[in-house]
Amino acid sequence: MKTLIPPPIVTIVFLFVIFFTKDLFRFSVTLPSSLGFIIIFTGLVIIFIAARQFKAANTTINPIKPENASVLVSKGIFSYSRNPMYLGMLLIIIGFSIIHNFLAIIVIMPIWIIYMTYFQIIPEEEAMEIVFEEDFVNYCKKTRRWI
């Protein structure tokens, strides 16, 4: 793995950056906070559903050790996205940005996406291809990385 920092910790750090840089952006777009809360809630629900599917399949949810996966979960929410937990975290960042610092969607969110893709998703996919071989390759052909 290229990173030893769990993705939820990375996401929390980015949320702090979003919150504490709000004063740096003089221009701001105002959207209803309720929209942000709805998007955050949606992200949490997606993460919860994905985690339950991993638990039901009795496989590891640890993103630092994907090589320990015992089952390739590809049904349910995983048939729409290979990374629904990261998608959920992305929605949390979007919702939080709507509430606190809208311009972070343009500036900070892309950095999070690049970081997660390079340091977390690609190494996980490499590990999954080693563990599950052709099954994972076929899964990647029919299911997109994000949505």
Secondary structure per residue as TSV (DSSP state, phi and psi in degrees):
chain	resnum	aa	ss	phi	psi
A	1	M	-	360.0	149.1
A	2	K	-	-89.1	-12.3
A	3	T	-	-137.2	150.4
A	4	L	-	-116.2	6.4
A	5	I	S	-95.2	119.5
A	6	P	-	-60.3	138.3
A	7	P	H	-52.8	-38.2
A	8	P	H	-61.5	-34.2
A	9	I	H	-67.8	-43.7
A	10	V	H	-58.4	-44.0
A	11	T	H	-63.3	-42.6
A	12	I	H	-62.7	-41.1
A	13	V	H	-59.8	-44.5
A	14	F	H	-64.4	-36.0
A	15	L	H	-63.3	-40.5
A	16	F	H	-62.4	-43.4
A	17	V	H	-60.2	-44.3
A	18	I	H	-58.8	-47.2
A	19	F	H	-65.8	-45.4
A	20	F	H	-83.8	-3.7
A	21	T	T	-104.2	5.6
A	22	K	G	-61.0	-30.1
A	23	D	G	-77.2	-15.9
A	24	L	G	-73.7	-23.8
A	25	F	-	-99.1	103.3
A	26	R	-	-68.9	-39.2
A	27	F	S	-85.1	134.1
A	28	S	-	-139.6	145.9
A	29	V	-	-102.6	135.2
A	30	T	-	-110.1	120.9
A	31	L	-	-120.0	158.4
A	32	P	-	-59.9	133.1
A	33	S	H	-57.8	-31.8
A	34	S	H	-59.2	-34.9
A	35	L	H	-63.0	-43.1
A	36	G	H	-61.2	-43.3
A	37	F	H	-65.7	-37.7
A	38	I	H	-63.7	-42.7
A	39	I	H	-67.0	-41.6
A	40	I	H	-60.6	-46.8
A	41	F	H	-59.8	-42.8
A	42	T	H	-60.4	-44.0
A	43	G	H	-60.6	-43.3
A	44	L	H	-63.6	-40.4
A	45	V	H	-63.6	-43.4
A	46	I	H	-61.1	-45.3
A	47	I	H	-61.2	-44.7
A	48	F	H	-61.3	-46.4
A	49	I	H	-61.4	-45.3
A	50	A	H	-63.5	-43.5
A	51	A	H	-63.3	-39.0
A	52	R	H	-64.3	-37.6
A	53	Q	H	-65.1	-40.2
A	54	F	H	-62.6	-44.4
A	55	K	H	-63.6	-42.8
A	56	A	H	-63.5	-33.2
A	57	A	T	-82.4	-4.8
A	58	N	T	56.8	47.3
A	59	T	-	-125.1	166.5
A	60	T	-	-71.8	143.9
A	61	I	-	-105.1	-1.9
A	62	N	-	-70.4	110.6
A	63	P	T	-74.8	-10.7
A	64	I	T	-83.1	-23.1
A	65	K	-	-128.3	63.0
A	66	P	G	-65.8	-20.6
A	67	E	G	-67.4	-12.5
A	68	N	G	-85.1	0.3
A	69	A	-	-62.7	136.0
A	70	S	-	-105.9	-16.5
A	71	V	S	-139.1	137.8
A	72	L	-	-86.9	108.1
A	73	V	-	-85.1	114.9
A	74	S	-	-133.5	3.6
A	75	K	S	-101.5	176.9
A	76	G	G	62.3	-133.8
A	77	I	G	-63.8	-25.9
A	78	F	G	-74.5	-6.5
A	79	S	G	-85.0	-10.3
A	80	Y	T	-102.2	-30.7
A	81	S	-	-147.9	134.8
A	82	R	S	-72.6	-16.9
A	83	N	-	-133.9	59.8
A	84	P	H	-64.1	-28.1
A	85	M	H	-67.6	-40.1
A	86	Y	H	-69.3	-35.6
A	87	L	H	-61.2	-42.7
A	88	G	H	-61.3	-42.8
A	89	M	H	-64.1	-37.9
A	90	L	H	-62.4	-42.2
A	91	L	H	-64.1	-36.8
A	92	I	H	-62.4	-42.9
A	93	I	H	-63.2	-42.3
A	94	I	H	-63.3	-47.9
A	95	G	H	-62.3	-43.1
A	96	F	H	-63.2	-38.8
A	97	S	H	-65.8	-39.0
A	98	I	H	-60.9	-39.4
A	99	I	H	-74.4	-42.7
A	100	H	H	-111.2	-32.1
A	101	N	-	-162.5	80.4
A	102	F	T	-56.2	-38.0
A	103	L	T	-66.4	-14.3
A	104	A	H	-63.0	-26.2
A	105	I	H	-60.4	-36.1
A	106	I	H	-84.4	-36.9
A	107	V	H	-97.8	-51.9
A	108	I	H	-89.4	-39.1
A	109	M	H	-57.7	-44.2
A	110	P	H	-60.8	-33.0
A	111	I	H	-65.3	-41.8
A	112	W	H	-61.8	-44.4
A	113	I	H	-61.4	-46.0
A	114	I	H	-63.1	-45.3
A	115	Y	H	-59.7	-52.0
A	116	M	H	-61.9	-41.2
A	117	T	I	-63.9	-49.0
A	118	Y	I	-73.8	-46.1
A	119	F	I	-92.0	-15.0
A	120	Q	I	-123.7	-56.7
A	121	I	I	-67.7	-50.3
A	122	I	H	-60.6	-47.3
A	123	P	H	-60.8	-37.3
A	124	E	H	-62.8	-44.3
A	125	E	H	-63.6	-38.3
A	126	E	H	-62.4	-42.4
A	127	A	H	-65.8	-41.7
A	128	M	H	-64.4	-35.8
A	129	E	H	-67.1	-35.6
A	130	I	H	-68.3	-44.2
A	131	V	H	-72.3	-45.6
A	132	F	H	-107.4	-3.2
A	133	E	T	48.7	-123.7
A	134	E	H	-61.8	-33.1
A	135	D	H	-60.3	-42.2
A	136	F	H	-70.5	-39.3
A	137	V	H	-60.1	-44.2
A	138	N	H	-65.8	-39.3
A	139	Y	H	-60.2	-43.4
A	140	C	H	-63.8	-31.9
A	141	K	H	-69.2	-30.1
A	142	K	H	-105.4	-11.1
A	143	T	S	-127.9	129.7
A	144	R	-	-74.8	158.2
A	145	R	S	-64.1	-45.6
A	146	W	-	-104.9	-72.9
A	147	I	-	-145.3	360.0
